[in-house]
Amino acid sequence: MRKKGLLHHIELNVADLHISLHFWGWLLSKLGYSVYQSWEKGQSWKLDETYIVFVQTREKHLPFGYHRSRTGLNHLAFHLDTKEEVDDFTSVLKERGITILYKDNHPYAGGLSHYAVYFEDPNRIKVELVATETEQK
């Protein structure tokens, strides 16, 4: 398998590690990730050759906050295999009290060929789950 150019890992500084791990833990598990490494100020989740790291933001940097519209990361998008998976995740997100973004255009907020659900993590990082089957047509 060719590795050149594939994403190796993403590291996210988070305002409250415990809250972020609670939020991301169930989601990443459902997407096939498993805990890779854990330490006092962080944890990583791995799927195949890619991993995502969550690290507690240092106290002195917390007052500056995060906003996806500023320079930096806007969102993370994950593949799902089918539209049904998008619908299933949407139901679970609602059950968990997680706000669905762009409700007026859901599940086509990214356009008619882009069947997806958009939501935010506790740090307001936008997350997208998109049905791969719609991208292949």
C-alpha positions as CSV (number, residue, x, y, z in Angstrom):
1,M,0.0,0.0,0.0
2,R,1.2,3.5,-0.9
3,K,1.7,5.7,2.2
4,K,3.3,8.8,0.7
5,G,0.8,11.7,1.0
6,L,-1.6,9.9,3.3
7,L,-2.5,11.6,6.6
8,H,-0.3,10.2,9.4
9,H,-2.0,11.9,12.4
10,I,-3.9,14.9,13.5
11,E,-3.3,16.5,17.0
12,L,-6.0,18.6,18.5
13,N,-5.5,20.8,21.6
14,V,-8.8,20.7,23.6
15,A,-10.1,22.9,26.4
16,D,-11.3,20.0,28.6
17,L,-9.6,16.6,27.9
18,H,-12.2,14.6,29.9
19,I,-15.2,16.2,28.1
20,S,-13.5,15.8,24.7
21,L,-12.6,12.2,25.3
22,H,-16.2,11.4,26.3
23,F,-17.5,13.1,23.1
24,W,-15.0,11.7,20.7
25,G,-14.6,8.2,22.3
26,W,-18.1,6.9,21.3
27,L,-17.8,8.5,17.8
28,L,-14.4,7.2,17.0
29,S,-15.2,3.8,18.3
30,K,-18.3,3.6,16.0
31,L,-16.0,4.6,13.1
32,G,-13.6,1.8,13.8
33,Y,-10.9,3.6,15.8
34,S,-9.5,2.1,19.0
35,V,-7.5,3.7,21.8
36,Y,-3.8,3.9,20.7
37,Q,-2.0,5.7,23.5
38,S,-3.1,7.3,26.8
39,W,-1.2,9.6,29.2
40,E,-2.1,12.2,31.8
41,K,-2.6,15.1,29.4
42,G,-3.8,13.2,26.3
43,Q,-5.0,10.3,24.4
44,S,-4.9,9.0,20.8
45,W,-7.2,6.9,18.7
46,K,-6.0,4.9,15.7
47,L,-7.5,3.4,12.6
48,D,-5.1,1.5,10.3
49,E,-2.2,3.9,9.8
50,T,-3.9,7.1,10.9
51,Y,-4.4,8.4,14.4
52,I,-6.0,11.3,16.1
53,V,-4.5,12.8,19.2
54,F,-6.3,14.9,21.8
55,V,-4.2,16.9,24.2
56,Q,-5.2,19.1,27.1
57,T,-4.5,22.8,26.2
58,R,-2.1,24.4,28.6
59,E,-3.7,26.7,31.1
60,K,-2.0,29.8,29.8
61,H,-3.5,29.3,26.3
62,L,-7.1,28.5,27.4
63,P,-8.3,32.2,27.4
64,F,-7.7,32.5,23.7
65,G,-10.3,29.9,22.8
66,Y,-11.0,28.3,19.5
67,H,-13.2,29.2,16.6
68,R,-13.3,27.3,13.3
69,S,-13.8,30.5,11.3
70,R,-10.4,31.8,12.4
71,T,-7.1,30.8,10.8
72,G,-6.6,27.1,11.5
73,L,-8.6,23.9,11.4
74,N,-12.2,24.4,10.1
75,H,-13.5,20.8,10.4
76,L,-12.8,17.1,10.2
77,A,-14.7,15.0,7.7
78,F,-15.0,11.2,8.0
79,H,-16.2,8.7,5.3
80,L,-19.2,6.5,5.9
81,D,-20.2,3.8,3.5
82,T,-23.9,4.5,3.0
83,K,-26.6,7.1,3.4
84,E,-28.2,4.8,6.0
85,E,-25.2,5.1,8.2
86,V,-25.5,8.9,7.9
87,D,-29.1,8.6,9.0
88,D,-28.2,6.2,11.8
89,F,-25.5,8.6,13.1
90,T,-27.9,11.5,12.9
91,S,-30.4,9.7,15.1
92,V,-27.7,8.9,17.7
93,L,-26.4,12.4,17.6
94,K,-29.9,13.7,18.3
95,E,-30.4,11.1,21.1
96,R,-27.1,12.3,22.7
97,G,-28.4,16.0,22.6
98,I,-25.8,17.0,20.0
99,T,-27.0,19.8,17.8
100,I,-27.1,19.1,14.0
101,L,-25.8,22.0,12.0
102,Y,-27.5,23.3,8.9
103,K,-30.8,21.6,9.8
104,D,-32.7,23.4,7.1
105,N,-30.5,21.7,4.4
106,H,-29.8,18.4,6.2
107,P,-28.6,15.9,4.8
108,Y,-27.7,17.9,1.7
109,A,-26.0,20.9,3.4
110,G,-22.9,20.3,1.3
111,G,-24.9,20.1,-2.0
112,L,-27.1,17.5,-3.6
113,S,-24.2,15.1,-4.3
114,H,-23.0,15.3,-0.7
115,Y,-25.2,13.3,1.8
116,A,-23.8,14.1,5.2
117,V,-24.4,15.2,8.8
118,Y,-22.6,18.1,10.3
119,F,-22.3,18.8,14.1
120,E,-19.8,20.2,16.6
121,D,-17.6,18.7,19.3
122,P,-17.4,20.4,22.8
123,N,-14.7,22.8,21.5
124,R,-17.0,23.8,18.6
125,I,-14.8,21.9,16.0
126,K,-17.1,21.0,13.2
127,V,-17.4,17.3,12.4
128,E,-18.8,15.9,9.1
129,L,-19.8,12.3,8.4
130,V,-20.3,11.9,4.7
131,A,-21.7,8.9,2.7
132,T,-19.0,7.8,0.4
133,E,-21.5,6.1,-2.0
134,T,-22.7,9.5,-3.1
135,E,-19.2,10.7,-4.0
136,Q,-18.7,7.8,-6.4
137,K,-21.6,8.7,-8.7
